């Protein structure tokens, strides 16, 4: 039986919706040709940065992702031309939610919902988005609010896991690991024997999770030596990046 198509949130009737276009290149895909999740995370981040630049709000604050959930009808494959349409879907005291829908020539493929915290460039502390942000992005949010609270549980006990190596290229201008790098850890799990569905087939579509969530608990800083821990739930795989007893990031892959 074919699973029903996931329900995607509609675009706002009024307010700012920004569109960007990309082609899925060979450097962005798995050996089977499916767009990798870490490459998708970069697509989402670039669309968000381009939207802020186009609105004239670059420099007002640094935006750091707190959590991101992706609902998938189908992942794009190499050579596809895709459109990303993004808008502010909710606002909090010191953060905001951005919803981005990625579509191909035949319709919507996936939708990502990410909560980003606004942080001062000078102090590194959370700050309100500001009146300019509310003026530009507030109408699309339509009065909706969002929490920054994280929901993934910690792993049980003190699991050993396996080392997960960081590279110099993983660090960005904020001085910590870029959010897309955590999605690379998810790709490691999808490709490994711990994933519940077995080897990739047909560009990864038959075994790909219908919803993938990542939560960022602590910044991963230079000198950190993360380890990757995985577990299975009845309908999902869960993974954690830990440093000692500190939880750095977590992900849940539901089918």
N, C-alpha and C positions, 0 to 999 in steps of 0.2 A: 504494500500500500504506500502511495506517495504521501509524504508529510505535507501538511498545509503550509502555504507560504507564510513567512513571518509577517506580522503587522508592523509597519513602519509609521512613526509619528509624522503627521502632515506638516508642511511648511506653514508658517503663520500667514494669516490673511493680510496683515499689515506689518511693516517693519523691514529691517535690513536682512536680505538674503544674498550672500556672496557666492559666486560661482567660479570654479577653477577647472582646468582641464589637464589631463595627463595621458601619456601612452605608457602601458605596462612594458617595461624594457627587460632585456635578458638579465640585467644585474639585480632585478627586483623579485625574481621568481625562484621557486624550488626546482630541482632537476626535472620534475614532472610538468613544470610550466605554470604552476599556480602562484599567484601573487603571495609573497611571504607576509606574515603579520607585522614583522618589524618594518618592512617597506611600506605597508599600509599605514603604520603609525607615523612614518615620515610624511607620507602624503597628507595625512590629517593635520600634522603640525605645520607643514608648509602652507596649507590652505588657511589655517588660523592666522599664521604670521602675515600672509599676504592680505588677508581681510583687515587685520589691524593696521597694516601699512596703508592700505587704500582708504581707510577711514580717518587717517591722520592721528591715530592714538598710539603709535609706536613710541616707546620711551616713557610713557606715563607710569608703567609698572612692569615688573617681570611676571609672566604667567607660568606657573608650574602645575603640571597635571597631578591631580590627587587620585583619580580613578577614571577608568574608561571601560565601557561595555560595548561590544560589537555584536549586532544581530545579523546573521548571514542567511541570505537566500541562495546565493552562489558567489564564490570567489572569482574575481577576474583572472584571466590567463594572459600569457605573454602575447603582445601584439594588439590587445584590446585598447581602444580609446575610451577613456572614462571621464565622466564629469563629476565633480564634487560640489555639492550645494550645501552651504553651512550657515547656521544662524544661532543666535543666543536664545536658548529655550527656557532658561530659568536663571534667577539671580539670588545670591545670598549676601550676607553682610560684608564678606571679604573674599568672595569667590563667585563664579558664574558657571553655568552649564552651557556647553556648545554641542549642538546636534548637527551631524554631517551625514548626508546621504550620498552614496557613490552609485552612479548609474552607468549602464552601458547603452549601446544602441537600441536594445530591446526592453529597456526598463530598469528599475531599481534593483541593485545587486545586494547591497548591505547598508546598514545604518549604524553609526557610532555615536554614542552619547558620552561626553567627557566632562568632568568637573575640574575646573582650573582655579587655583588660588592666586590671587593678586598679591605680589610681594614687593616691598620697597627695594629699589636698587641700592640705596645707601645702607639700610640696616638689615636687610634680609628678613624682616618681619612682615606678617600679613597686614595688608592695608585695604581700606574700602576701594572698590573700583573707581569711584569718583563720579562727579556730575557729568563730565563729558562722556564717559562710558555709558551712563544711564540714558543720556540724551540720544546717543547713537543706537545703542543696542536694546534699551529698555522696551520700546514698542513691540519688538518681535517676541519678547518673553511673555507678554500679555498678562503680567501680574503673577506669574508662577514663581515659586521659590524652590530652593534646593538645599539639601543638607550636604555637608562635607564629610559626614560620618562614614567610616569604613565598616564593612560587615563580615569580611572573611574571617573564619576562626584561625587560631594558631594551630600548628601541627601538634599532634598528641605526643607527649613525652619529650625526649631529646633525640630525635632521629639523626643518624649520621649523614645521610645523603651522599652527594658526591661533589667534588670541587667544580666550580663554574668560573672559568678563567675570564678575567677582564683584560681589555686591550687599551692602549693609549688612545686609540681612535674612538673609544666608547664615551669619552668625557667631552662635555660641551663647555660653552663660555660661562655657564653658571658654576663651573667647578665641580660638577658631579656627573654621574652617568646619565645620559639622555634617556628619556622615557621609552624611546623605541628599542633600546637595548634589552629591556625586560621582555619585550615581545619576542626577541631572539631566543631567550630562554624557553618561551612557550614553543617556538619552532623546534628546539631541541627535543622537547617532550613529545611533540607530534610525530617526530621522525623516529623516536626510540621505541624499544620494546615495552616500556611502561604504559604507553597509550593504549586505551582499551580496544581500539578497532582494527589493529593490524596495519599492514603496509598500505601506502598510498596507492590509489587506483584512479584512473580517469582524471588526471590533473588534480587529485586530492579531493574531489567533490564528494565521493561516496563515504568518506570517513571524517569529513571536516565537522567540527562542532557547530551547532546552530547558534550558539551564543558563547562568546569568549569575554571574560572579564579580567581586568588587571587592577589591583589596588597598590598604591605606592605608600608605604608606611614610613620609611626613612630615606633620606638621601644616601646614595651609594658614593662614597668619597674615595679619592686616591688612597691607595694602601689597603683598601678593604679586600678581603679574600672570601667572597661569598661561597656558599655551598647550596646546591640545588636538591630539594627534597620533594618527593611526589607521593601521592596517595590516591586511592580510588574511592569514589562514592557510587551508589547504585546507578546514577544517571549522569555522572560527570567524573572528570579527572581534576585533581587539585594539585597545584605546585606552589612551593615557597622558595624564596631566596633568603637565606639567613647568614648572619655574621656572628659567630658565637651563639648567644641566646637572643640576639636582636633580630627581629623580623624586618627585613628590608622591603620586600614586595611579595605579593601573592597573586595567584591566577586561578580561575575556575573555568573549565572547558566543558560545557553541557551539550549533550546530544539530544 
